[in-house]
Amino acid sequence: MFFGLLSAPVSAFDFHDVEHRARQLANQSFKKPDVTLPQELRSLDSEHYSQIHYKKERILWRDAKLPFEVDFYPPGWHFDLPVRINEVTAQGVREIHFNPKDFDYGTNKVDLDKLHGPGFAGLRIRYPVNSTTRKDEVLSFLGASYFRALGKDQRYGLSARGLAIDTALGTGEEFPRFVEFWLLRPQASDKRLIIYGLLDSPRATGAYRFVLQPGVDTVMDVSARLYLRSTVGKLGLAPLTSMFYFGLGQHPEKDDFRPAVHDSDGLSIHMGNDQWIWRPLVNPKRLLVTSFSTTHPLGFGLMQRQRDFSDYEDPVLRYELRPSAWVEPKGNWGAGRVELVQIPTPDETNDNIVAYWVPDKLPALKTAYDFSYRILWQKDKGTRPPELWVAQTLLGRGYTHTSDGSISLAIDFEGKLSGKDSVESKPEGLVSVDANGKLLEQKLIHNEATGGWRLTLRLQRLDANKPVELRASLRSGDKGISEIWSYILPPD
């Protein structure tokens, strides 16, 4: 706790104060908070937890008519560990204390006398992005180090995290969490909000600075300094977490009237050598971990490229409005890999997709490790290559007059070509298949309906118990004119 800062002027509080606390924690043994919530809160399910709301008259900064407003999540359901929240003003640093009477509990019966000092579960920020007369929820921190944001006309979907440790390793994953936040009180003309966060876990601590700028694309600039208490097997920076149940490239095992159900449909990577790669997501039958090695990555993200209501036919969940999240590294991230983890899920209630950056060289124990990046929460104009990009991937059984058990794939490339690379000079498809597949046929045609190009492939899998890895792209002459479609066909 920053006892010495409680009466300090705002100019005396900055990232270094949070960093000092993170360094102190790294040199101490990890201590998990000892908090026991009443049974009526611990036993809540998602539906009943969502009935609990912070009372409007208690919302931070509402009376001051500032551009941003803040309200808080109560403890309960999975969220039983306390988060301290502070406001930083010209007068100093003030802790915002949890008061159970500040919440409306809906139909839940809660004995308020049992709720003394459990702390908040998280916070959410509001700002007018869709209307000048209403402040919309644009950012939420809730659970471990998870946060998610929204731009104009978006609905919540995928999440980001402060840090991932040992994801998809047999030793089990560790989930660091934000234990304290500091909110810098904005001015009446401010269009951005600064938040500091302190992260803690058994093997890592960290200081974070978030600069939130809501808009059509909501932008978050993240600066972090990490300290490792002890050795980790894998460090995942700028992690993104999403859901893929089924889609155009993978049909559902159960009957479902919807054509697709997912928060993201692909991983996009802008490699350090300026190549663009698109990996369509799948819902595998067993854990699937793949990676893309590069140096000085230019960006990566879990993207939602299917943007029509007819792609999903779900008027309640509105998957076409779920944002993409694009990560742009700042500074020199060095050598490493973008890793994609895909986990089997039986339905759409589980987040089963994770992507993050893994540096080749882990930081030394109890030594400062700095990194920074920007996240763009996008919808209509998601980041993609300047020329042709993959609009969709279709999968089915190969059509022949006699069944041969072959598999067909159709990859639609869209975008605009310039000069000599226009429609008049037909591109050429470049396709590679690994040793477990045999390419039987490939064809490239101009798609008059979209103005793009469709590349169709027909192949045989040699061993049904093993995956097949494929790559495809388009070129004109000796010049590549599309991103690289990189696909894993899971075991049958």
LINJO-V566261 format. One record per residue. N is the residue number from 0. NEAR is the number of other C-alpha atoms within 10 Angstrom. Layout:
BEGIN
n | near
N | NEAR
N | NEAR
END
This chain:
BEGIN
n | near
0 | 9
1 | 10
2 | 8
3 | 8
4 | 16
5 | 16
6 | 12
7 | 16
8 | 14
9 | 16
10 | 11
11 | 11
12 | 18
13 | 14
14 | 16
15 | 12
16 | 14
17 | 25
18 | 24
19 | 14
20 | 17
21 | 24
22 | 22
23 | 13
24 | 22
25 | 25
26 | 14
27 | 9
28 | 10
29 | 15
30 | 10
31 | 10
32 | 10
33 | 9
34 | 12
35 | 11
36 | 18
37 | 16
38 | 11
39 | 13
40 | 22
41 | 16
42 | 14
43 | 15
44 | 12
45 | 11
46 | 9
47 | 16
48 | 22
49 | 15
50 | 12
51 | 18
52 | 16
53 | 18
54 | 14
55 | 12
56 | 9
57 | 15
58 | 14
59 | 19
60 | 15
61 | 15
62 | 10
63 | 11
64 | 11
65 | 16
66 | 19
67 | 25
68 | 22
69 | 19
70 | 21
71 | 24
72 | 22
73 | 28
74 | 25
75 | 24
76 | 19
77 | 15
78 | 20
79 | 22
80 | 22
81 | 22
82 | 24
83 | 21
84 | 23
85 | 18
86 | 16
87 | 23
88 | 17
89 | 13
90 | 12
91 | 16
92 | 23
93 | 16
94 | 13
95 | 14
96 | 13
97 | 22
98 | 15
99 | 22
100 | 13
101 | 16
102 | 17
103 | 14
104 | 19
105 | 13
106 | 9
107 | 14
108 | 9
109 | 15
110 | 11
111 | 11
112 | 8
113 | 11
114 | 18
115 | 11
116 | 12
117 | 22
118 | 22
119 | 25
120 | 24
121 | 27
122 | 18
123 | 18
124 | 20
125 | 18
126 | 24
127 | 18
128 | 22
129 | 15
130 | 10
131 | 9
132 | 8
133 | 11
134 | 16
135 | 19
136 | 22
137 | 25
138 | 22
139 | 22
140 | 22
141 | 21
142 | 21
143 | 23
144 | 21
145 | 21
146 | 19
147 | 21
148 | 30
149 | 29
150 | 26
151 | 22
152 | 16
153 | 24
154 | 19
155 | 20
156 | 24
157 | 26
158 | 24
159 | 22
160 | 23
161 | 24
162 | 25
163 | 23
164 | 21
165 | 16
166 | 21
167 | 17
168 | 10
169 | 7
170 | 9
171 | 10
172 | 14
173 | 17
174 | 21
175 | 23
176 | 24
177 | 27
178 | 21
179 | 19
180 | 23
181 | 23
182 | 19
183 | 19
184 | 20
185 | 18
186 | 14
187 | 11
188 | 8
189 | 12
190 | 14
191 | 17
192 | 20
193 | 16
194 | 19
195 | 25
196 | 26
197 | 24
198 | 27
199 | 27
200 | 22
201 | 16
202 | 19
203 | 27
204 | 28
205 | 30
206 | 26
207 | 24
208 | 23
209 | 18
210 | 17
211 | 21
212 | 20
213 | 25
214 | 20
215 | 19
216 | 25
217 | 22
218 | 23
219 | 23
220 | 19
221 | 21
222 | 18
223 | 23
224 | 22
225 | 25
226 | 27
227 | 23
228 | 23
229 | 12
230 | 13
231 | 15
232 | 11
233 | 17
234 | 20
235 | 22
236 | 20
237 | 24
238 | 24
239 | 28
240 | 22
241 | 23
242 | 28
243 | 28
244 | 27
245 | 23
246 | 26
247 | 17
248 | 19
249 | 20
250 | 18
251 | 18
252 | 8
253 | 8
254 | 7
255 | 11
256 | 10
257 | 14
258 | 16
259 | 24
260 | 25
261 | 23
262 | 29
263 | 29
264 | 28
265 | 23
266 | 24
267 | 24
268 | 26
269 | 23
270 | 20
271 | 16
272 | 11
273 | 12
274 | 14
275 | 21
276 | 25
277 | 24
278 | 20
279 | 21
280 | 27
281 | 26
282 | 24
283 | 20
284 | 14
285 | 12
286 | 12
287 | 18
288 | 14
289 | 12
290 | 15
291 | 13
292 | 16
293 | 18
294 | 16
295 | 18
296 | 25
297 | 21
298 | 23
299 | 28
300 | 29
301 | 32
302 | 28
303 | 25
304 | 21
305 | 24
306 | 16
307 | 12
308 | 13
309 | 13
310 | 17
311 | 20
312 | 17
313 | 16
314 | 10
315 | 6
316 | 14
317 | 20
318 | 26
319 | 26
320 | 22
321 | 27
322 | 34
323 | 31
324 | 33
325 | 24
326 | 27
327 | 19
328 | 21
329 | 17
330 | 11
331 | 12
332 | 19
333 | 14
334 | 16
335 | 18
336 | 21
337 | 24
338 | 19
339 | 23
340 | 18
341 | 24
342 | 21
343 | 18
344 | 19
345 | 12
346 | 16
347 | 14
348 | 10
349 | 14
350 | 21
351 | 21
352 | 27
353 | 25
354 | 27
355 | 27
356 | 27
357 | 22
358 | 20
359 | 16
360 | 10
361 | 14
362 | 17
363 | 13
364 | 18
365 | 18
366 | 14
367 | 16
368 | 15
369 | 14
370 | 17
371 | 19
372 | 18
373 | 20
374 | 24
375 | 25
376 | 28
377 | 27
378 | 27
379 | 18
380 | 10
381 | 18
382 | 19
383 | 22
384 | 19
385 | 13
386 | 16
387 | 22
388 | 25
389 | 27
390 | 15
391 | 19
392 | 24
393 | 15
394 | 18
395 | 15
396 | 14
397 | 19
398 | 13
399 | 9
400 | 6
401 | 6
402 | 9
403 | 11
404 | 13
405 | 17
406 | 18
407 | 19
408 | 18
409 | 19
410 | 22
411 | 22
412 | 26
413 | 19
414 | 17
415 | 15
416 | 15
417 | 9
418 | 8
419 | 11
420 | 18
421 | 12
422 | 15
423 | 8
424 | 11
425 | 17
426 | 22
427 | 18
428 | 20
429 | 14
430 | 16
431 | 14
432 | 15
433 | 13
434 | 11
435 | 15
436 | 20
437 | 16
438 | 17
439 | 13
440 | 11
441 | 16
442 | 12
443 | 18
444 | 15
445 | 16
446 | 14
447 | 9
448 | 7
449 | 12
450 | 13
451 | 20
452 | 24
453 | 23
454 | 23
455 | 19
456 | 20
457 | 19
458 | 19
459 | 18
460 | 21
461 | 13
462 | 13
463 | 13
464 | 11
465 | 14
466 | 18
467 | 21
468 | 16
469 | 16
470 | 17
471 | 19
472 | 24
473 | 24
474 | 16
475 | 16
476 | 13
477 | 7
478 | 10
479 | 19
480 | 22
481 | 26
482 | 25
483 | 23
484 | 22
485 | 16
486 | 18
487 | 17
488 | 18
489 | 17
490 | 14
491 | 11
END
